[in-house]
Amino acid sequence: MPLPHRTSATLADGREIHFYDDAAGREREVVDTRVLPPVQSGAELRWDPTTEEWVVMAAHRKARSAHTTAACPLCPSSDGAPTEIPAGDYDVAVFENRYSALRGAGGDQPPASTSLTLPAGGRCEVMVFGSEHDTSLARLPEQRVRTVIDAWADRTTALNALPDVEQVVCFENHGSEIGATLTHPHGQIYAYPFVPSRFERMQRASRHAHARGAGCVFCSVLTTELSAGHRIVARSPHWTAFVPHAARWPYEVHLYANRHVPDLAALTREERTDLAASYRSLLRRFETVTESPLPYMALWIQAPARGERDHSHLHAQIFSDRATPLKPKRLAAGELGAGTFISEVEPEQAAAALRATDTWTLPDPLPAQPAAAV
């Protein structure tokens, strides 16, 4: 795949920022006029030997921006009002999080489970989906969603190449009810210095399936869902969306690549174009399946940076913690403590509701007029 049109620069405190434009040819002069102190993290990894999991300690994140009447730090900069994005407008912007839980301090090797405390290596980045403040990814034009996909793929390639990164996760928390600290449409990218435990369990399941001659466990799941049919939400030439047989959340959809492919960077031009339409349509279903938009979490499960990449099958998981806007699912001790979910919504009923949703009732914004870069 050709590289997306990208402009890279450095913020006032040394962090990287990258601009991805919907169309090639845009030249940007990026100057951050702020005076910022050096970034300090102090984050560390602590090993829990009873569960064999890493926990990230990041107390400094308490100082990060949240819902406030102050100027939004993700809106474009203007004269006298500089923000985290030193541009008068932009399509997609990606920058290192100033309050990063992971901050490239882990050396050249991933953490070993024999050490109980280590500096938190890796990196955390913020991806902003556009200049407009009062919108969502589902409401943006299809071309913008394609730019987001290209940016995800480009950052996955760049972060996978870092020596202390083992797993790159692109995700979005949408809605203050579900934990988003800023309303401006944005997501995040975490480049972990280890494979998170849930993804490690997925790798283990795939490894066992290959060992017994069953092939890719994810391909088998996709085949089973297509055969059953009644949990399929939508299908396109390159993508299939379905509510999983063992869904944990009131509304939960998995979006699988029809082709066995390890990560976003490996998608063809046609697969990315099809994904832009499929993914936006799926997010629109979450905004229209109930009387008001559902908050949701979305994340992409990709192959680890190195090792057993052929055991992974690219897919997204999008889920909401509520069956209606006013009825959240509260996780109880058995779910949070024991790790065993209890679902009160039939997956087949959720799939039927999402299938019946009109995904085209959301208005597209008018095209923004070009503005001079700051």
Buried (B, 14 or more C-beta within 10 A) or exposed (E): BEEBBBBEBBBBBEBBBBBBBBEEEBEBEBEBEEEEEEBEBEBBBBBEEEEEBBEBEBEBBEEBBEEEEEEBBBBBBEEEEBBBBBBBBBBBBBBBBBBBBBBBBBEEEBBEEEEEEBBBBBBBBBBBBBBBEEBBBBBBBBEBBBBBBBBBBBBBBBBBEBEBBBBBBBBBBBBEBBEBEBBBBBBBBBBBBBBBEEBBEBBEEBEEBBEEEEEBBBBBBBEEBBEEEEBBBBBBEBBBBBBBEEBBBBBBBBBBBBBBBBBBBBBEEEBBBBBBBBBBBBBBBBBBBBEEBBBBBBBBBBBBBEEBBEBBBBBBBBBBBBBBBEEBBEEEEEBEEEEEBEBEBEBBEBBBBBBEBEBEEBEEBEEEEEEEBB
